[in-house]
Amino acid sequence: MKNQKLSVLIPAFNYLDGIKKILLESDALNHDSIEVLIYDNSTNDNIQNFIKKLRLKLNAIKSKLIYKRRKNSNYIDNWNNLINDSVGKYFILIHHDEFFVKKNFFESFLNSD
């Protein structure tokens, strides 16, 4: 995924509702210049199962929605791996329990350049 302007980095841990809210109630998946990386060190499969279903539903976003299950990773390693693996010119680290006030947050960011 070359020429990504923004990498949205989401460390996930056992909070499926937060992941759903970030992905479905923001415009993160609507832009070709954004990659979304979710690294999940949850103790259950809920987030992994949701991402599988979401990828099937929204086939076009497979290449820019990157999900990795990292069961034995601690939260610091999870954050560092997200940062190291991102390719965007900029990145934003969003915890699984942080949410945007505006649905078009990313559109605003992309147009601010």
C-alpha positions in Angstrom: 0.0 0.0 0.0 2.3 2.7 -1.2 1.4 6.4 -1.1 -0.8 6.1 2.0 -1.2 9.5 3.6 -2.5 8.3 6.9 -2.2 5.1 8.9 -4.9 4.6 11.5 -3.4 2.3 14.2 -5.8 0.5 16.6 -4.5 -1.7 19.4 -7.3 -4.0 20.4 -8.0 -5.9 23.6 -11.3 -7.5 24.4 -13.5 -4.5 23.5 -15.4 -5.4 20.3 -18.0 -2.6 20.7 -15.1 -0.1 20.5 -13.7 -1.6 17.4 -17.2 -1.6 15.8 -17.7 2.0 16.7 -14.4 3.2 15.3 -14.8 1.3 12.0 -18.5 1.7 11.4 -19.2 5.1 12.8 -16.2 7.0 11.3 -15.1 7.5 7.7 -11.8 5.6 8.2 -12.6 3.0 5.6 -13.9 5.4 3.0 -10.6 6.8 1.7 -8.0 5.2 -0.5 -5.2 7.2 1.1 -5.9 5.6 4.6 -4.8 2.3 5.8 -6.3 0.8 9.0 -4.2 -1.5 11.1 -5.7 -3.5 14.0 -3.4 -5.6 16.1 -5.4 -7.6 18.5 -4.1 -9.2 21.7 -7.5 -10.2 23.1 -8.1 -13.3 25.1 -11.2 -14.1 23.0 -12.0 -14.3 19.2 -14.7 -11.7 19.1 -12.8 -9.0 17.3 -11.2 -11.5 14.9 -14.6 -12.9 14.0 -16.0 -9.4 13.5 -13.2 -8.4 11.1 -13.7 -11.6 9.1 -17.4 -10.8 8.6 -16.6 -7.1 7.9 -14.1 -8.1 5.2 -16.7 -10.4 3.5 -19.3 -7.6 3.6 -17.0 -4.9 2.4 -14.8 -6.8 0.0 -13.2 -3.7 -1.5 -11.5 -2.7 1.7 -9.5 -5.9 2.2 -6.2 -4.4 1.1 -6.4 -1.3 3.4 -7.8 -3.0 6.5 -5.0 -5.0 8.0 -5.7 -7.2 11.0 -3.3 -9.3 13.0 -4.0 -11.5 15.9 -1.2 -11.2 18.5 -2.4 -13.4 21.4 0.9 -13.4 23.3 1.8 -9.8 22.7 1.6 -7.3 25.5 0.1 -3.8 24.9 3.5 -2.1 24.5 4.6 -4.5 21.9 1.2 -4.2 20.2 1.6 -0.4 19.9 5.2 -0.6 18.8 4.4 -3.2 16.1 1.6 -1.0 14.8 3.9 2.0 14.5 6.7 -0.1 12.9 4.3 -1.7 10.4 2.5 1.4 9.3 3.3 3.0 5.9 1.4 6.3 6.0 3.1 9.6 5.9 1.3 10.3 9.2 -0.2 8.0 11.8 -2.8 8.3 14.5 -2.9 5.8 17.3 -6.5 5.2 18.5 -7.2 3.0 21.4 -10.1 0.6 21.1 -12.1 2.8 23.6 -11.5 6.2 22.0 -14.1 7.6 19.6 -14.5 10.5 17.2 -16.9 13.3 17.8 -17.5 13.8 14.1 -18.1 11.0 11.6 -16.0 12.8 8.9 -12.9 13.2 11.1 -10.7 11.6 8.5 -12.1 13.6 5.6 -11.3 16.8 7.5 -7.8 15.5 8.2 -7.1 14.6 4.6 -8.4 18.0 3.4 -6.3 20.0 5.8 -3.1 19.6 3.8 
